[in-house]
């Protein structure tokens, strides 16, 4: 069945067949994402769609730019950003490691920590943001590998120390630990959904202003 084109002007709902609507926002996913989050099968919250129909997500792959996060929303870049981290990525970033996949080993990357710390400083200036990690906090602190002179337990101490230090240095940047990749995707999506709803009044005011100028 062809998608319906009826649109609710208040909630900006676009119907997409019985029981389905398109997301009223377009999610931007950085082209560097090799295994992007899957946003399919999610139902709209009632403050977006009282009927709570299933979303057909609108996702666009594009290069978001250095320090602009892995996910954002179209027309709101610089105002909403998410950094996505797998467990291995989060550990390697905070410890200053780089995983050489083909060689099956870890090596030092002295600039990795510094680069991410600069990203956190930029995130701190963004309206809505988060570092979303695809593992529990306990698993995050469980290091599978050691490098150099530190043992695994010593690396865990170093990892916790870095996390606490950066959390205090950038208190406005939340770190959200999720059980797995799917929960991480749902968490980011719901934050985007709430952001979109929160700015509905702003969009309506802008549209009225434009309409007045046209008149």
C-alpha positions in Angstrom: 0.0 0.0 0.0 1.3 3.4 -0.9 2.4 5.6 2.0 -0.2 8.2 3.0 0.8 11.8 2.8 -1.5 13.2 5.5 0.4 15.4 7.9 -0.4 16.5 11.4 0.7 20.1 11.6 1.2 20.1 15.3 3.2 16.9 15.8 4.6 16.9 12.2 3.5 13.3 11.7 3.7 11.7 8.3 1.8 8.5 7.9 3.4 5.6 6.2 0.7 3.0 5.9 -1.6 1.3 8.5 0.1 1.4 11.9 3.2 3.2 10.7 4.6 6.7 10.6 7.9 8.2 9.5 10.1 9.8 12.1 9.4 13.5 12.0 13.1 14.0 12.2 16.0 12.8 10.1 18.8 11.1 12.0 22.3 11.9 10.8 24.8 9.0 11.1 28.5 9.6 10.4 29.9 7.7 7.5 32.7 6.4 9.7 30.1 4.1 11.5 30.8 0.6 10.2 27.9 -1.1 11.9 25.4 1.6 12.5 22.7 1.5 15.2 19.4 0.0 14.1 16.4 2.2 14.9 13.7 0.0 13.3 10.7 -1.4 15.1 10.3 1.4 17.7 7.0 2.8 18.6 6.4 6.6 18.8 5.9 8.0 22.3 2.4 9.4 23.0 3.7 13.0 23.1 4.6 12.6 19.4 1.8 10.3 18.2 -1.2 9.6 20.5 -1.8 6.4 18.5 1.8 5.2 19.3 2.3 3.8 15.8 5.6 2.1 14.7 8.3 4.4 13.3 9.9 4.0 9.9 13.1 5.8 10.7 14.6 8.4 8.4 18.4 8.0 8.5 21.0 9.8 6.4 24.6 8.8 6.2 27.0 11.7 5.9 30.4 12.9 7.2 29.5 14.9 10.3 32.9 16.4 10.8 35.7 16.2 13.3 34.4 16.5 16.8 30.8 16.6 15.7 29.8 13.2 17.1 28.7 10.0 15.5 24.9 10.8 15.5 23.0 14.0 15.3 19.7 15.4 13.8 19.3 17.2 10.5 19.0 20.9 11.0 20.2 20.6 14.6 23.9 19.8 14.1 25.9 21.4 16.9 22.9 21.3 19.2 22.5 17.5 19.6 25.3 15.1 19.4 26.1 11.6 20.5 29.4 9.8 20.8 29.0 6.0 20.4 31.5 3.8 22.1 31.8 0.0 22.1 33.4 -1.5 25.2 36.7 -2.0 23.3 36.6 1.5 21.9 35.8 3.1 25.2 38.7 1.2 27.0 41.2 1.9 24.2 40.3 5.6 24.1 40.7 6.2 27.9 43.8 4.0 28.2 45.5 5.4 25.1 45.5 2.0 23.3 44.9 1.1 19.7 43.8 -2.4 18.7 45.7 -3.8 15.7 43.0 -6.2 14.5 45.1 -8.0 11.9 48.0 -8.4 14.3 45.7 -9.3 17.1 47.4 -7.1 19.6 47.2 -3.7 21.4 49.7 -0.9 20.8 50.1 2.5 22.4 48.4 5.5 20.8 49.5 8.5 22.7 47.3 11.0 20.9 44.0 9.0 21.2 43.3 10.2 24.8 44.1 13.8 23.9 41.9 13.8 20.8 38.9 12.4 22.7 39.4 14.9 25.6 39.2 17.7 23.0 36.0 16.1 21.7 34.6 16.1 25.3 35.4 19.8 25.6 33.4 20.5 22.4 30.5 18.3 23.5 30.3 20.3 26.7 29.2 23.3 24.7 26.4 21.3 23.0 22.8 21.6 24.2 21.9 17.9 24.2 24.7 15.3 24.2 26.0 12.0 25.7 28.7 9.5 25.4 26.8 6.2 25.0 28.8 3.1 25.8 27.6 -0.4 24.6 28.3 -2.3 27.8 27.7 -2.1 31.5 29.9 0.0 33.8 31.2 -3.2 35.4 32.2 -4.7 32.0 33.8 -1.3 31.0 36.1 -1.7 34.0 37.0 -5.3 33.1 40.1 -5.1 30.9 40.8 -8.2 28.7 44.2 -7.0 27.7 47.2 -5.4 29.4 49.8 -3.2 27.7 53.3 -2.2 28.8 54.2 -2.5 32.5 50.6 -2.3 33.9 48.7 -5.4 34.8 45.0 -5.9 34.0 44.0 -4.8 37.5 46.3 -1.8 37.3 44.7 -0.9 34.0 41.3 -1.1 35.6 42.4 1.4 38.2 43.8 3.7 35.6 40.6 3.4 33.5 38.4 4.3 36.5 40.7 7.2 37.4 40.5 8.6 33.9 36.7 8.2 33.8 36.2 10.0 37.1 38.7 12.7 36.2 37.0 13.5 32.9 33.5 13.2 34.4 34.5 16.0 36.8 36.3 18.1 34.2 33.3 17.9 31.9 30.3 17.5 34.2 27.7 18.5 31.6 28.6 15.5 29.4 26.8 12.4 30.6 28.2 8.9 30.1 25.4 6.4 29.6 26.3 2.7 30.0 23.9 0.3 28.2 23.8 -3.5 28.3 24.3 -3.9 24.6 24.2 -2.2 21.2 20.4 -2.4 20.8 19.8 -0.7 24.1 22.3 2.0 23.2 20.5 2.6 20.0 17.1 2.8 21.8 18.5 5.2 24.4 20.0 7.6 21.7 16.7 7.4 19.7 14.5 8.3 22.7 16.8 11.2 23.5 16.5 12.5 19.9 12.7 12.0 20.0 12.4 14.1 23.2 14.7 16.8 21.8 12.5 17.0 18.7 9.3 17.3 20.8 10.9 19.9 23.1 11.7 22.1 20.2 8.3 21.9 18.5 7.3 25.3 19.8 10.5 26.8 18.5 9.8 25.4 15.0 6.2 26.6 15.0 7.3 30.1 15.9 9.9 30.0 13.1 7.3 28.8 10.6 4.8 31.6 11.6 7.5 34.2 11.3 8.4 32.9 7.8 4.7 32.9 6.9 4.4 36.5 8.0 7.3 37.5 6.0 5.9 35.8 2.9 2.6 37.6 3.5 
